Amino acid sequence: MVRILTGAAGLLAWEWAGRRAAGTLTLPPVSAVLAALAQRLLDPGFWAAAFTTVQALIAGFVLIVLIGIPAGLVLGRIPVTQRLADPYLAFFLAVPAAPLVPLFMIVFGAGLAARVATVFVFGVAILIVNTAAGVCLTPIPLIRMAESFGATPMQVFRRVVLPAALPGVMAGLRLASGRAVVGTVVSELIIISVGLGRMINLYSATFDAPNLFAVVIAVLAIGLAVARTMAWMERKVVQWR
């Protein structure tokens, strides 16, 4: 009930502020934004643009998972590799990835490959770091107990280390998915104007505020759907916690 009331209050405040700003290019009322969103949802071109955006997001996130999780497991189990990779991971976590986007356009061209590379760079470092941290936080007494019962190194990894690292892996996936959505939008705004990024550029250039807000809401909905999906997967995978 509190969420509903606060959400309704926020929408009412938005509508009031939008009507007060009528005739300007600042803030459209929420009623105009919802009307524009309804029109966009009935437009086949909008769904084609959304498919283009989601295509790069899914391809990049799959690449993040295929490389990030194994790399994090290796770094967590082999300290030498972690010491070697730490400076590079710290670089990608500390430095904004947006300045690297034009470099991807030069290397991969202004196409899907450059956008996938952008999504990958935005999210892979944080998944590697969280996965490695999950492995390192495996309780040592559990490992010693398994070894005392004759478990092989592979059995220790599969039966003890991997389950203990799952919370870190899932937390990394949740954070990486959010950064992947950001990377998707940034790539479409900087590399090549396609998908929902193209619509954002178009409506901002023509000062069409209602449609601009409508497309931004659609992007936020995609991000929220990804976040909710990852949270659901985390509850299912590590429900033993």
C-alpha positions, 0 to 999 in steps of 0.5 A: 500500500505504501508503494502504491500511495507513494507512486500515485503521489509521484505521478500526481506531482509529475502531472501538476508540474507538467501542466505548470510547465505547459508550453515549454520544452522542459517537462511534459505532463504524465498524461501526455507521456502515457498517451505517447507510450501507448502510441509507441506500443502500437507502432511496429517500428517501436518493437523493431527498435526494441528487438535491435536493442535487446539483441545486442543486450542478450548477445553481450550478456551471454558473452559476459557469462561465458567468459566472466564466470570461468575467469572468476573461478580461475582467479579465485582458485589460483592466487597467481592469476588473481595477482596478475589480473587485479590491475586490469580489473581495477582499471575497468571498474574504476575507469568509465567504459564510455570513452572506450566506445569509439575505440570499439567502433574503430576496431569492430565497425559500426555494427552489432559487433561493436555494440556487443563489445561495449555491453561486454566491457561494461559488465564482465569485470564486475562479474569476474570480481564477484565470482572470484570473491565468492570462491575466496570466501569459501570456508576453509574448514569445509575444504579441510573436512572434505579433504580429510574424507578423501575428496579429490581436488575436483570433488572439492571444487565441485561439491564445496567451492562451487556451491559456496561461490554461488552467492557471489556469482549470482550477485555478480550476474545481477550487477553485471546485468544492470551494467549491460543495460547501460552499455547497450544504451550507451553503444546506441547513443555513441556508436551507431544510432539504432534501436531505442537509442536512435529513437531517443536521439530522434525525439531529443533532436526534435524536442518531442518531449512526450515521445522522448519520455515514453522511450526512456520509460521503455528502456527503464522497463527493460532494465527493470525486467532484467533486474527482476529476472536476475533476482528471481534466478538468485532466489532459485539458485541459492535458496538454501541460504 
